Amino acid sequence: MEVISMKSQVLIISSYLAVILMVLTTLIYMVFILPFTTIRIETNSLSLDMYQILISRGEWTAEDLANTLIRRYKFEYVNVSIITYDILRNNSIVYRDYAVYIPVEFDKTSLIINRYTFSILYRNGYYKQYVIEVGYK
């Protein structure tokens, strides 16, 4: 009888140690290895700070912002969308503006296109969203 109880104790202890080893292995994988294998690094070939352009002026219209980007950086494709929401009134749209600059001979596949999305929350309860796409060769 003692031999059977010793075997069952060894079996229980070894299974307990196996579970602890699996939990530790999973924990080490999740904490130390997985974050470094799923990091996505994007480099931007443009040296422009779009946020600085946005805050350089208080109120932008989509056409003014598109023209400013074309004048400063000579982009070949610009798409600007500005939407202002009132969060105090159930996210109702207060202002919407849209401007696109597309040359006559436009081939979107030959351009490198960057997309920028910015959201600014103002104290008066307005939430402004800028979506800007620029294309260059």
N, CA, C and O atoms as CSV, one atom per row, in Angstrom:
chain,resi,resn,atom,element,x,y,z
A,1,MET,N,N,0.809,-1.185,0.000
A,1,MET,CA,C,0.000,0.000,0.000
A,1,MET,C,C,0.857,1.256,0.000
A,1,MET,O,O,0.514,2.258,-0.626
A,2,GLU,N,N,1.982,1.187,0.714
A,2,GLU,CA,C,2.863,2.359,0.758
A,2,GLU,C,C,3.491,2.633,-0.597
A,2,GLU,O,O,3.731,3.792,-0.936
A,3,VAL,N,N,3.758,1.614,-1.368
A,3,VAL,CA,C,4.366,1.789,-2.685
A,3,VAL,C,C,3.393,2.517,-3.612
A,3,VAL,O,O,3.812,3.382,-4.381
A,4,ILE,N,N,2.136,2.192,-3.554
A,4,ILE,CA,C,1.138,2.842,-4.405
A,4,ILE,C,C,0.957,4.302,-3.994
A,4,ILE,O,O,0.845,5.166,-4.863
A,5,SER,N,N,0.925,4.598,-2.710
A,5,SER,CA,C,0.755,5.982,-2.279
A,5,SER,C,C,1.992,6.812,-2.601
A,5,SER,O,O,1.868,8.001,-2.896
A,6,MET,N,N,3.188,6.211,-2.553
A,6,MET,CA,C,4.409,6.942,-2.923
A,6,MET,C,C,4.403,7.257,-4.415
A,6,MET,O,O,4.809,8.346,-4.820
A,7,LYS,N,N,3.942,6.303,-5.240
A,7,LYS,CA,C,3.878,6.536,-6.683
A,7,LYS,C,C,2.871,7.640,-7.002
A,7,LYS,O,O,3.121,8.483,-7.864
A,8,SER,N,N,1.753,7.635,-6.318
A,8,SER,CA,C,0.758,8.678,-6.575
A,8,SER,C,C,1.251,10.046,-6.100
A,8,SER,O,O,0.952,11.065,-6.723
A,9,GLN,N,N,2.004,10.070,-5.000
A,9,GLN,CA,C,2.574,11.342,-4.546
A,9,GLN,C,C,3.608,11.860,-5.541
A,9,GLN,O,O,3.648,13.058,-5.823
A,10,VAL,N,N,4.436,10.979,-6.070
A,10,VAL,CA,C,5.429,11.370,-7.079
A,10,VAL,C,C,4.727,11.877,-8.330
A,10,VAL,O,O,5.153,12.867,-8.926
A,11,LEU,N,N,3.663,11.209,-8.726
A,11,LEU,CA,C,2.904,11.633,-9.900
A,11,LEU,C,C,2.274,13.011,-9.690
A,11,LEU,O,O,2.308,13.849,-10.591
A,12,ILE,N,N,1.715,13.244,-8.539
A,12,ILE,CA,C,1.097,14.543,-8.244
A,12,ILE,C,C,2.153,15.639,-8.192
A,12,ILE,O,O,1.942,16.722,-8.736
A,13,ILE,N,N,3.281,15.377,-7.551
A,13,ILE,CA,C,4.349,16.387,-7.451
A,13,ILE,C,C,4.941,16.677,-8.821
A,13,ILE,O,O,5.194,17.838,-9.144
A,14,SER,N,N,5.168,15.647,-9.635
A,14,SER,CA,C,5.752,15.881,-10.961
A,14,SER,C,C,4.780,16.631,-11.868
A,14,SER,O,O,5.205,17.489,-12.642
A,15,SER,N,N,3.492,16.329,-11.789
A,15,SER,CA,C,2.530,17.075,-12.611
A,15,SER,C,C,2.418,18.522,-12.137
A,15,SER,O,O,2.260,19.430,-12.953
A,16,TYR,N,N,2.496,18.738,-10.847
A,16,TYR,CA,C,2.483,20.099,-10.300
A,16,TYR,C,C,3.693,20.889,-10.793
A,16,TYR,O,O,3.558,22.046,-11.190
A,17,LEU,N,N,4.878,20.268,-10.768
A,17,LEU,CA,C,6.088,20.938,-11.263
A,17,LEU,C,C,6.011,21.189,-12.770
A,17,LEU,O,O,6.509,22.207,-13.250
A,18,ALA,N,N,5.398,20.278,-13.515
A,18,ALA,CA,C,5.241,20.472,-14.954
A,18,ALA,C,C,4.327,21.659,-15.247
A,18,ALA,O,O,4.595,22.445,-16.156
A,19,VAL,N,N,3.258,21.784,-14.481
A,19,VAL,CA,C,2.345,22.923,-14.668
A,19,VAL,C,C,3.055,24.226,-14.324
A,19,VAL,O,O,2.907,25.214,-15.044
A,20,ILE,N,N,3.819,24.246,-13.243
A,20,ILE,CA,C,4.567,25.455,-12.871
A,20,ILE,C,C,5.577,25.809,-13.956
A,20,ILE,O,O,5.734,26.983,-14.294
A,21,LEU,N,N,6.263,24.809,-14.507
A,21,LEU,CA,C,7.231,25.054,-15.574
A,21,LEU,C,C,6.544,25.624,-16.817
A,21,LEU,O,O,7.083,26.530,-17.452
A,22,MET,N,N,5.376,25.114,-17.169
A,22,MET,CA,C,4.652,25.636,-18.337
A,22,MET,C,C,4.165,27.058,-18.099
A,22,MET,O,O,4.232,27.891,-19.002
A,23,VAL,N,N,3.682,27.345,-16.908
A,23,VAL,CA,C,3.226,28.700,-16.592
A,23,VAL,C,C,4.395,29.675,-16.641
A,23,VAL,O,O,4.263,30.769,-17.190
A,24,LEU,N,N,5.528,29.297,-16.078
A,24,LEU,CA,C,6.709,30.172,-16.114
A,24,LEU,C,C,7.205,30.384,-17.538
A,24,LEU,O,O,7.585,31.497,-17.902
A,25,THR,N,N,7.205,29.330,-18.342
A,25,THR,CA,C,7.628,29.462,-19.737
A,25,THR,C,C,6.694,30.402,-20.496
A,25,THR,O,O,7.159,31.259,-21.248
A,26,THR,N,N,5.401,30.253,-20.310
A,26,THR,CA,C,4.434,31.137,-20.972
A,26,THR,C,C,4.587,32.574,-20.493
A,26,THR,O,O,4.517,33.508,-21.293
A,27,LEU,N,N,4.793,32.752,-19.213
A,27,LEU,CA,C,4.973,34.094,-18.664
A,27,LEU,C,C,6.226,34.758,-19.224
A,27,LEU,O,O,6.193,35.927,-19.607
A,28,ILE,N,N,7.319,34.024,-19.273
A,28,ILE,CA,C,8.560,34.581,-19.825
A,28,ILE,C,C,8.366,34.929,-21.294
A,28,ILE,O,O,8.831,35.973,-21.754
A,29,TYR,N,N,7.687,34.066,-22.026
A,29,TYR,CA,C,7.437,34.338,-23.437
A,29,TYR,C,C,6.585,35.594,-23.611
A,29,TYR,O,O,6.896,36.443,-24.446
A,30,MET,N,N,5.525,35.714,-22.837
A,30,MET,CA,C,4.620,36.854,-22.983
A,30,MET,C,C,5.258,38.162,-22.541
A,30,MET,O,O,4.998,39.205,-23.141
A,31,VAL,N,N,6.077,38.127,-21.515
A,31,VAL,CA,C,6.621,39.360,-20.958
A,31,VAL,C,C,7.904,39.793,-21.655
A,31,VAL,O,O,8.096,40.983,-21.906
A,32,PHE,N,N,8.775,38.860,-21.967
A,32,PHE,CA,C,10.097,39.235,-22.453
A,32,PHE,C,C,10.304,39.033,-23.950
A,32,PHE,O,O,11.025,39.815,-24.570
A,33,ILE,N,N,9.707,38.029,-24.540
A,33,ILE,CA,C,9.998,37.720,-25.937
A,33,ILE,C,C,8.953,38.299,-26.880
A,33,ILE,O,O,9.314,38.923,-27.877
A,34,LEU,N,N,7.691,38.113,-26.599
A,34,LEU,CA,C,6.619,38.525,-27.503
A,34,LEU,C,C,6.593,40.021,-27.801
A,34,LEU,O,O,6.396,40.379,-28.962
A,35,PRO,N,N,6.781,40.921,-26.830
A,35,PRO,CA,C,6.738,42.344,-27.176
A,35,PRO,C,C,7.807,42.771,-28.176
A,35,PRO,O,O,7.586,43.705,-28.947
A,36,PHE,N,N,8.938,42.119,-28.178
A,36,PHE,CA,C,10.001,42.514,-29.098
A,36,PHE,C,C,9.813,41.923,-30.481
A,36,PHE,O,O,10.408,42.414,-31.440
A,37,THR,N,N,9.010,40.892,-30.613
A,37,THR,CA,C,8.783,40.313,-31.928
A,37,THR,C,C,7.580,40.918,-32.627
A,37,THR,O,O,7.414,40.728,-33.832
A,38,THR,N,N,6.732,41.645,-31.902
A,38,THR,CA,C,5.554,42.233,-32.527
A,38,THR,C,C,5.662,43.747,-32.676
A,38,THR,O,O,4.682,44.396,-33.041
A,39,ILE,N,N,6.812,44.313,-32.407
A,39,ILE,CA,C,6.984,45.755,-32.562
A,39,ILE,C,C,7.045,46.088,-34.046
A,39,ILE,O,O,7.769,45.450,-34.811
A,40,ARG,N,N,6.283,47.084,-34.435
A,40,ARG,CA,C,6.290,47.531,-35.815
A,40,ARG,C,C,6.888,48.920,-35.843
A,40,ARG,O,O,6.324,49.859,-35.281
A,41,ILE,N,N,8.009,49.049,-36.485
A,41,ILE,CA,C,8.689,50.335,-36.557
A,41,ILE,C,C,8.477,50.905,-37.952
A,41,ILE,O,O,8.817,50.279,-38.956
A,42,GLU,N,N,7.913,52.090,-37.993
A,42,GLU,CA,C,7.712,52.763,-39.262
A,42,GLU,C,C,8.601,53.985,-39.303
A,42,GLU,O,O,8.631,54.783,-38.366
A,43,THR,N,N,9.304,54.119,-40.369
A,43,THR,CA,C,10.132,55.305,-40.533
A,43,THR,C,C,9.478,56.194,-41.570
A,43,THR,O,O,8.902,55.719,-42.549
A,44,ASN,N,N,9.573,57.445,-41.349
A,44,ASN,CA,C,8.979,58.411,-42.245
A,44,ASN,C,C,10.091,59.060,-43.048
A,44,ASN,O,O,11.030,59.624,-42.486
A,45,SER,N,N,9.978,58.978,-44.359
A,45,SER,CA,C,11.028,59.547,-45.193
A,45,SER,C,C,10.884,61.059,-45.339
A,45,SER,O,O,11.784,61.721,-45.856
A,46,LEU,N,N,9.765,61.605,-44.890
A,46,LEU,CA,C,9.587,63.053,-44.928
A,46,LEU,C,C,10.097,63.660,-43.638
A,46,LEU,O,O,9.932,63.089,-42.560
A,47,SER,N,N,10.706,64.797,-43.754
A,47,SER,CA,C,11.165,65.481,-42.541
A,47,SER,C,C,10.245,66.667,-42.266
A,47,SER,O,O,10.683,67.818,-42.276
A,48,LEU,N,N,8.979,66.380,-42.022
A,48,LEU,CA,C,8.052,67.446,-41.694
A,48,LEU,C,C,7.265,67.050,-40.460
A,48,LEU,O,O,6.970,65.877,-40.233
A,49,ASP,N,N,6.939,68.043,-39.685
A,49,ASP,CA,C,6.157,67.822,-38.475
A,49,ASP,C,C,4.768,68.384,-38.728
A,49,ASP,O,O,4.534,69.586,-38.600
A,50,MET,N,N,3.859,67.501,-39.087
A,50,MET,CA,C,2.515,67.927,-39.474
A,50,MET,C,C,1.781,68.582,-38.309
A,50,MET,O,O,0.992,69.504,-38.517
A,51,TYR,N,N,2.027,68.121,-37.099
A,51,TYR,CA,C,1.352,68.704,-35.942
A,51,TYR,C,C,1.760,70.162,-35.752
A,51,TYR,O,O,0.919,70.992,-35.405
A,52,GLN,N,N,3.025,70.488,-35.970
A,52,GLN,CA,C,3.477,71.879,-35.862
A,52,GLN,C,C,2.801,72.762,-36.907
A,52,GLN,O,O,2.495,73.924,-36.642
A,53,ILE,N,N,2.573,72.211,-38.083
A,53,ILE,CA,C,1.861,72.970,-39.115
A,53,ILE,C,C,0.425,73.237,-38.667
A,53,ILE,O,O,-0.090,74.338,-38.861
A,54,LEU,N,N,-0.220,72.239,-38.071
A,54,LEU,CA,C,-1.612,72.413,-37.642
A,54,LEU,C,C,-1.753,73.447,-36.540
A,54,LEU,O,O,-2.679,74.257,-36.569
A,55,ILE,N,N,-0.850,73.434,-35.571
A,55,ILE,CA,C,-0.993,74.373,-34.457
A,55,ILE,C,C,-0.381,75.734,-34.761
A,55,ILE,O,O,-0.470,76.646,-33.939
A,56,SER,N,N,0.240,75.885,-35.931
A,56,SER,CA,C,0.803,77.191,-36.273
A,56,SER,C,C,-0.290,78.218,-36.564
A,56,SER,O,O,-0.026,79.420,-36.589
A,57,ARG,N,N,-1.489,77.754,-36.778
A,57,ARG,CA,C,-2.609,78.643,-37.072
A,57,ARG,C,C,-3.829,78.142,-36.308
A,57,ARG,O,O,-4.027,76.934,-36.176
A,58,GLY,N,N,-4.621,79.035,-35.820
A,58,GLY,CA,C,-5.755,78.647,-34.983
A,58,GLY,C,C,-6.822,77.869,-35.715
A,58,GLY,O,O,-7.200,76.782,-35.280
A,59,GLU,N,N,-7.307,78.393,-36.797
A,59,GLU,CA,C,-8.387,77.756,-37.546
A,59,GLU,C,C,-7.936,77.534,-38.981
A,59,GLU,O,O,-7.491,78.467,-39.650
A,60,TRP,N,N,-8.049,76.322,-39.441
A,60,TRP,CA,C,-7.718,75.984,-40.814
A,60,TRP,C,C,-8.990,75.626,-41.566
A,60,TRP,O,O,-9.896,74.998,-41.018
A,61,THR,N,N,-9.043,76.028,-42.812
A,61,THR,CA,C,-10.002,75.411,-43.719
A,61,THR,C,C,-9.229,74.345,-44.487
A,61,THR,O,O,-8.000,74.391,-44.554
A,62,ALA,N,N,-9.933,73.408,-45.052
A,62,ALA,CA,C,-9.259,72.319,-45.757
A,62,ALA,C,C,-8.496,72.845,-46.969
A,62,ALA,O,O,-7.404,72.368,-47.280
A,63,GLU,N,N,-9.072,73.822,-47.645
A,63,GLU,CA,C,-8.410,74.382,-48.825
A,63,GLU,C,C,-7.140,75.137,-48.441
A,63,GLU,O,O,-6.119,75.004,-49.115
A,64,ASP,N,N,-7.188,75.923,-47.375
A,64,ASP,CA,C,-5.990,76.645,-46.928
A,64,ASP,C,C,-4.880,75.689,-46.513
A,64,ASP,O,O,-3.713,75.905,-46.842
A,65,LEU,N,N,-5.238,74.642,-45.798
A,65,LEU,CA,C,-4.237,73.673,-45.360
A,65,LEU,C,C,-3.635,72.930,-46.549
A,65,LEU,O,O,-2.427,72.699,-46.587
A,66,ALA,N,N,-4.461,72.559,-47.511
A,66,ALA,CA,C,-3.955,71.878,-48.707
A,66,ALA,C,C,-3.030,72.792,-49.497
A,66,ALA,O,O,-1.970,72.359,-49.949
A,67,ASN,N,N,-3.418,74.051,-49.669
A,67,ASN,CA,C,-2.562,74.991,-50.401
A,67,ASN,C,C,-1.253,75.251,-49.671
A,67,ASN,O,O,-0.209,75.380,-50.310
A,68,THR,N,N,-1.289,75.329,-48.350
A,68,THR,CA,C,-0.065,75.525,-47.573
A,68,THR,C,C,0.880,74.344,-47.744
A,68,THR,O,O,2.085,74.534,-47.915
A,69,LEU,N,N,0.350,73.139,-47.701
A,69,LEU,CA,C,1.198,71.958,-47.875
A,69,LEU,C,C,1.786,71.888,-49.280
A,69,LEU,O,O,2.937,71.489,-49.452
A,70,ILE,N,N,1.009,72.270,-50.277
A,70,ILE,CA,C,1.513,72.256,-51.653
A,70,ILE,C,C,2.598,73.307,-51.833
A,70,ILE,O,O,3.622,73.039,-52.461
A,71,ARG,N,N,2.381,74.505,-51.287
A,71,ARG,CA,C,3.383,75.569,-51.422
A,71,ARG,C,C,4.677,75.237,-50.694
A,71,ARG,O,O,5.764,75.413,-51.244
A,72,ARG,N,N,4.566,74.756,-49.457
A,72,ARG,CA,C,5.771,74.515,-48.653
A,72,ARG,C,C,6.566,73.300,-49.105
A,72,ARG,O,O,7.792,73.354,-49.196
A,73,TYR,N,N,5.869,72.205,-49.387
A,73,TYR,CA,C,6.564,70.937,-49.593
A,73,TYR,C,C,6.449,70.383,-51.006
A,73,TYR,O,O,7.007,69.325,-51.296
A,74,LYS,N,N,5.742,71.070,-51.884
A,74,LYS,CA,C,5.619,70.677,-53.292
A,74,LYS,C,C,5.103,69.239,-53.456
A,74,LYS,O,O,5.640,68.463,-54.247
A,75,PHE,N,N,4.056,68.900,-52.698
A,75,PHE,CA,C,3.468,67.575,-52.827
A,75,PHE,C,C,2.734,67.469,-54.153
A,75,PHE,O,O,2.249,68.465,-54.689
A,76,GLU,N,N,2.657,66.256,-54.675
A,76,GLU,CA,C,1.972,66.043,-55.943
A,76,GLU,C,C,0.532,65.584,-55.752
A,76,GLU,O,O,-0.251,65.558,-56.701
A,77,TYR,N,N,0.192,65.224,-54.526
A,77,TYR,CA,C,-1.173,64.810,-54.211
A,77,TYR,C,C,-1.442,65.191,-52.761
A,77,TYR,O,O,-0.661,64.853,-51.871
A,78,VAL,N,N,-2.548,65.896,-52.522
A,78,VAL,CA,C,-2.927,66.289,-51.162
A,78,VAL,C,C,-4.429,66.065,-51.005
A,78,VAL,O,O,-5.222,66.465,-51.857
A,79,ASN,N,N,-4.802,65.421,-49.903
A,79,ASN,CA,C,-6.199,65.168,-49.584
A,79,ASN,C,C,-6.396,65.546,-48.117
A,79,ASN,O,O,-5.805,64.923,-47.235
A,80,VAL,N,N,-7.215,66.554,-47.850
A,80,VAL,CA,C,-7.410,67.061,-46.490
A,80,VAL,C,C,-8.889,66.968,-46.135
A,80,VAL,O,O,-9.758,67.378,-46.906
A,81,SER,N,N,-9.154,66.423,-44.957
A,81,SER,CA,C,-10.513,66.348,-44.441
A,81,SER,C,C,-10.504,66.860,-43.006
A,81,SER,O,O,-9.712,66.406,-42.180
A,82,ILE,N,N,-11.390,67.808,-42.718
A,82,ILE,CA,C,-11.503,68.371,-41.372
A,82,ILE,C,C,-12.952,68.210,-40.921
A,82,ILE,O,O,-13.879,68.663,-41.591
A,83,ILE,N,N,-13.129,67.560,-39.781
A,83,ILE,CA,C,-14.467,67.380,-39.215
A,83,ILE,C,C,-14.434,67.851,-37.769
A,83,ILE,O,O,-13.560,67.456,-36.997
A,84,THR,N,N,-15.399,68.706,-37.407
A,84,THR,CA,C,-15.513,69.191,-36.035
A,84,THR,C,C,-16.787,68.624,-35.424
A,84,THR,O,O,-17.878,68.768,-35.974
A,85,TYR,N,N,-16.624,67.975,-34.273
A,85,TYR,CA,C,-17.746,67.386,-33.548
A,85,TYR,C,C,-18.001,68.190,-32.283
A,85,TYR,O,O,-17.082,68.781,-31.716
A,86,ASP,N,N,-19.249,68.206,-31.846
A,86,ASP,CA,C,-19.608,68.783,-30.557
A,86,ASP,C,C,-19.909,67.627,-29.610
A,86,ASP,O,O,-20.963,66.998,-29.704
A,87,ILE,N,N,-18.979,67.350,-28.698
A,87,ILE,CA,C,-19.161,66.189,-27.822
A,87,ILE,C,C,-20.201,66.448,-26.744
A,87,ILE,O,O,-20.681,65.508,-26.110
A,88,LEU,N,N,-20.556,67.710,-26.530
A,88,LEU,CA,C,-21.588,68.016,-25.543
A,88,LEU,C,C,-22.987,67.756,-26.089
A,88,LEU,O,O,-23.948,67.662,-25.326
A,89,ARG,N,N,-23.098,67.642,-27.398
A,89,ARG,CA,C,-24.388,67.371,-28.045
A,89,ARG,C,C,-24.354,66.040,-28.786
A,89,ARG,O,O,-24.759,65.953,-29.945
A,90,ASN,N,N,-23.873,65.018,-28.114
A,90,ASN,CA,C,-23.890,63.650,-28.630
A,90,ASN,C,C,-23.105,63.505,-29.936
A,90,ASN,O,O,-23.570,62.863,-30.878
A,91,ASN,N,N,-21.936,64.094,-29.985
A,91,ASN,CA,C,-21.027,64.011,-31.133
A,91,ASN,C,C,-21.669,64.455,-32.447
A,91,ASN,O,O,-21.432,63.846,-33.490
A,92,SER,N,N,-22.464,65.491,-32.400
A,92,SER,CA,C,-23.048,66.006,-33.628
A,92,SER,C,C,-21.979,66.760,-34.412
A,92,SER,O,O,-21.099,67.400,-33.836
A,93,ILE,N,N,-22.071,66.674,-35.723
A,93,ILE,CA,C,-21.085,67.319,-36.589
A,93,ILE,C,C,-21.428,68.793,-36.706
A,93,ILE,O,O,-22.535,69.159,-37.102
A,94,VAL,N,N,-20.457,69.638,-36.354
A,94,VAL,CA,C,-20.643,71.079,-36.404
A,94,VAL,C,C,-20.103,71.640,-37.712
A,94,VAL,O,O,-20.700,72.540,-38.303
A,95,TYR,N,N,-18.973,71.107,-38.162
A,95,TYR,CA,C,-18.295,71.650,-39.335
A,95,TYR,C,C,-17.626,70.505,-40.077
A,95,TYR,O,O,-17.015,69.629,-39.464
A,96,ARG,N,N,-17.742,70.516,-41.382
A,96,ARG,CA,C,-17.080,69.508,-42.203
A,96,ARG,C,C,-16.515,70.197,-43.438
A,96,ARG,O,O,-17.214,70.938,-44.130
A,97,ASP,N,N,-15.247,69.941,-43.699
A,97,ASP,CA,C,-14.594,70.553,-44.853
A,97,ASP,C,C,-13.685,69.518,-45.495
A,97,ASP,O,O,-13.117,68.658,-44.823
A,98,TYR,N,N,-13.563,69.623,-46.809
A,98,TYR,CA,C,-12.839,68.612,-47.558
A,98,TYR,C,C,-12.192,69.275,-48.757
A,98,TYR,O,O,-12.840,70.044,-49.467
A,99,ALA,N,N,-10.927,68.985,-48.987
A,99,ALA,CA,C,-10.239,69.533,-50.158
A,99,ALA,C,C,-9.267,68.493,-50.695
A,99,ALA,O,O,-8.595,67.794,-49.936
A,100,VAL,N,N,-9.206,68.407,-52.023
A,100,VAL,CA,C,-8.310,67.458,-52.683
A,100,VAL,C,C,-7.566,68.195,-53.778
A,100,VAL,O,O,-8.156,68.942,-54.559
A,101,TYR,N,N,-6.262,67.972,-53.823
A,101,TYR,CA,C,-5.465,68.478,-54.932
A,101,TYR,C,C,-4.933,67.270,-55.682
A,101,TYR,O,O,-4.119,66.507,-55.161
A,102,ILE,N,N,-5.400,67.106,-56.904
A,102,ILE,CA,C,-4.964,65.998,-57.751
A,102,ILE,C,C,-4.545,66.582,-59.094
A,102,ILE,O,O,-5.339,67.266,-59.739
A,103,PRO,N,N,-3.322,66.329,-59.524
A,103,PRO,CA,C,-2.911,66.809,-60.844
A,103,PRO,C,C,-3.734,66.137,-61.947
A,103,PRO,O,O,-4.391,65.121,-61.722
A,104,VAL,N,N,-3.680,66.725,-63.133
A,104,VAL,CA,C,-4.467,66.201,-64.248
A,104,VAL,C,C,-4.017,64.784,-64.593
A,104,VAL,O,O,-4.842,63.882,-64.735
A,105,GLU,N,N,-2.721,64.597,-64.727
A,105,GLU,CA,C,-2.196,63.265,-65.025
A,105,GLU,C,C,-1.758,62.640,-63.712
A,105,GLU,O,O,-0.615,62.790,-63.281
A,106,PHE,N,N,-2.674,61.950,-63.099
A,106,PHE,CA,C,-2.441,61.431,-61.757
A,106,PHE,C,C,-2.449,59.913,-61.774
A,106,PHE,O,O,-3.405,59.285,-62.228
A,107,ASP,N,N,-1.376,59.340,-61.277
A,107,ASP,CA,C,-1.282,57.894,-61.115
A,107,ASP,C,C,-0.899,57.620,-59.669
A,107,ASP,O,O,0.257,57.779,-59.278
A,108,LYS,N,N,-1.881,57.208,-58.885
A,108,LYS,CA,C,-1.663,57.036,-57.445
A,108,LYS,C,C,-0.688,55.905,-57.137
A,108,LYS,O,O,-0.076,55.891,-56.069
A,109,THR,N,N,-0.539,54.968,-58.048
A,109,THR,CA,C,0.361,53.840,-57.797
A,109,THR,C,C,1.824,54.241,-57.878
A,109,THR,O,O,2.680,53.548,-57.327
A,110,SER,N,N,2.130,55.334,-58.547
A,110,SER,CA,C,3.531,55.746,-58.676
A,110,SER,C,C,3.971,56.679,-57.556
A,110,SER,O,O,5.123,57.114,-57.536
A,111,LEU,N,N,3.080,56.993,-56.629
A,111,LEU,CA,C,3.410,57.913,-55.545
A,111,LEU,C,C,3.592,57.179,-54.225
A,111,LEU,O,O,3.025,56.108,-54.008
A,112,ILE,N,N,4.383,57.769,-53.358
A,112,ILE,CA,C,4.479,57.325,-51.973
A,112,ILE,C,C,3.484,58.175,-51.195
A,112,ILE,O,O,3.578,59.403,-51.199
A,113,ILE,N,N,2.543,57.537,-50.534
A,113,ILE,CA,C,1.471,58.274,-49.862
A,113,ILE,C,C,1.591,58.077,-48.356
A,113,ILE,O,O,1.652,56.952,-47.862
A,114,ASN,N,N,1.623,59.188,-47.646
A,114,ASN,CA,C,1.615,59.179,-46.181
A,114,ASN,C,C,0.277,59.716,-45.709
A,114,ASN,O,O,-0.267,60.657,-46.288
A,115,ARG,N,N,-0.251,59.112,-44.651
A,115,ARG,CA,C,-1.538,59.541,-44.090
A,115,ARG,C,C,-1.319,59.948,-42.640
A,115,ARG,O,O,-0.711,59.218,-41.858
A,116,TYR,N,N,-1.823,61.117,-42.300
A,116,TYR,CA,C,-1.709,61.653,-40.945
A,116,TYR,C,C,-3.116,61.860,-40.392
A,116,TYR,O,O,-3.992,62.372,-41.087
A,117,THR,N,N,-3.325,61.465,-39.154
A,117,THR,CA,C,-4.608,61.669,-38.491
A,117,THR,C,C,-4.348,62.324,-37.147
A,117,THR,O,O,-3.595,61.801,-36.325
A,118,PHE,N,N,-4.975,63.470,-36.929
A,118,PHE,CA,C,-4.812,64.201,-35.677
A,118,PHE,C,C,-6.184,64.515,-35.110
A,118,PHE,O,O,-7.132,64.790,-35.846
A,119,SER,N,N,-6.272,64.469,-33.799
A,119,SER,CA,C,-7.501,64.832,-33.103
A,119,SER,C,C,-7.153,65.834,-32.020
A,119,SER,O,O,-6.213,65.632,-31.251
A,120,ILE,N,N,-7.908,66.908,-31.965
A,120,ILE,CA,C,-7.674,67.954,-30.972
A,120,ILE,C,C,-8.992,68.205,-30.247
A,120,ILE,O,O,-10.025,68.421,-30.880
A,121,LEU,N,N,-8.951,68.176,-28.923
A,121,LEU,CA,C,-10.129,68.441,-28.102
A,121,LEU,C,C,-9.989,69.828,-27.493
A,121,LEU,O,O,-9.000,70.126,-26.824
A,122,TYR,N,N,-10.984,70.670,-27.730
A,122,TYR,CA,C,-10.959,72.038,-27.226
A,122,TYR,C,C,-11.790,72.143,-25.950
A,122,TYR,O,O,-12.604,71.268,-25.656
A,123,ARG,N,N,-11.581,73.203,-25.207
A,123,ARG,CA,C,-12.275,73.387,-23.924
A,123,ARG,C,C,-13.763,73.647,-24.076
A,123,ARG,O,O,-14.530,73.401,-23.145
A,124,ASN,N,N,-14.179,74.132,-25.217
A,124,ASN,CA,C,-15.595,74.426,-25.414
A,124,ASN,C,C,-16.411,73.185,-25.790
A,124,ASN,O,O,-17.599,73.295,-26.094
A,125,GLY,N,N,-15.786,72.014,-25.770
A,125,GLY,CA,C,-16.496,70.782,-26.073
A,125,GLY,C,C,-16.427,70.374,-27.526
A,125,GLY,O,O,-17.079,69.410,-27.930
A,126,TYR,N,N,-15.649,71.090,-28.321
A,126,TYR,CA,C,-15.487,70.718,-29.716
A,126,TYR,C,C,-14.293,69.788,-29.861
A,126,TYR,O,O,-13.267,69.944,-29.199
A,127,TYR,N,N,-14.459,68.834,-30.731
A,127,TYR,CA,C,-13.444,67.821,-31.001
A,127,TYR,C,C,-13.175,67.880,-32.496
A,127,TYR,O,O,-14.064,67.591,-33.298
A,128,LYS,N,N,-11.960,68.252,-32.879
A,128,LYS,CA,C,-11.637,68.451,-34.283
A,128,LYS,C,C,-10.732,67.329,-34.759
A,128,LYS,O,O,-9.729,67.008,-34.122
A,129,GLN,N,N,-11.097,66.741,-35.880
A,129,GLN,CA,C,-10.324,65.644,-36.445
A,129,GLN,C,C,-9.796,66.052,-37.819
A,129,GLN,O,O,-10.558,66.433,-38.708
A,130,TYR,N,N,-8.476,65.963,-37.972
A,130,TYR,CA,C,-7.811,66.247,-39.241
A,130,TYR,C,C,-7.327,64.928,-39.828
A,130,TYR,O,O,-6.642,64.158,-39.155
A,131,VAL,N,N,-7.680,64.669,-41.072
A,131,VAL,CA,C,-7.146,63.517,-41.798
A,131,VAL,C,C,-6.471,64.073,-43.042
A,131,VAL,O,O,-7.117,64.682,-43.895
A,132,ILE,N,N,-5.159,63.857,-43.135
A,132,ILE,CA,C,-4.366,64.458,-44.203
A,132,ILE,C,C,-3.599,63.353,-44.914
A,132,ILE,O,O,-2.875,62.582,-44.285
A,133,GLU,N,N,-3.764,63.284,-46.224
A,133,GLU,CA,C,-2.978,62.370,-47.049
A,133,GLU,C,C,-2.129,63.198,-47.983
A,133,GLU,O,O,-2.625,64.113,-48.640
A,134,VAL,N,N,-0.844,62.877,-48.045
A,134,VAL,CA,C,0.050,63.567,-48.969
A,134,VAL,C,C,0.776,62.526,-49.803
A,134,VAL,O,O,1.124,61.451,-49.314
A,135,GLY,N,N,0.999,62.856,-51.056
A,135,GLY,CA,C,1.699,61.949,-51.956
A,135,GLY,C,C,2.842,62.655,-52.653
A,135,GLY,O,O,2.732,63.818,-53.040
A,136,TYR,N,N,3.933,61.940,-52.805
A,136,TYR,CA,C,5.121,62.489,-53.463
A,136,TYR,C,C,5.850,61.352,-54.164
A,136,TYR,O,O,5.605,60.176,-53.895
A,137,LYS,N,N,6.744,61.725,-55.062
A,137,LYS,CA,C,7.529,60.706,-55.785
A,137,LYS,C,C,8.855,60.487,-55.122
A,137,LYS,O,O,9.649,59.669,-55.586
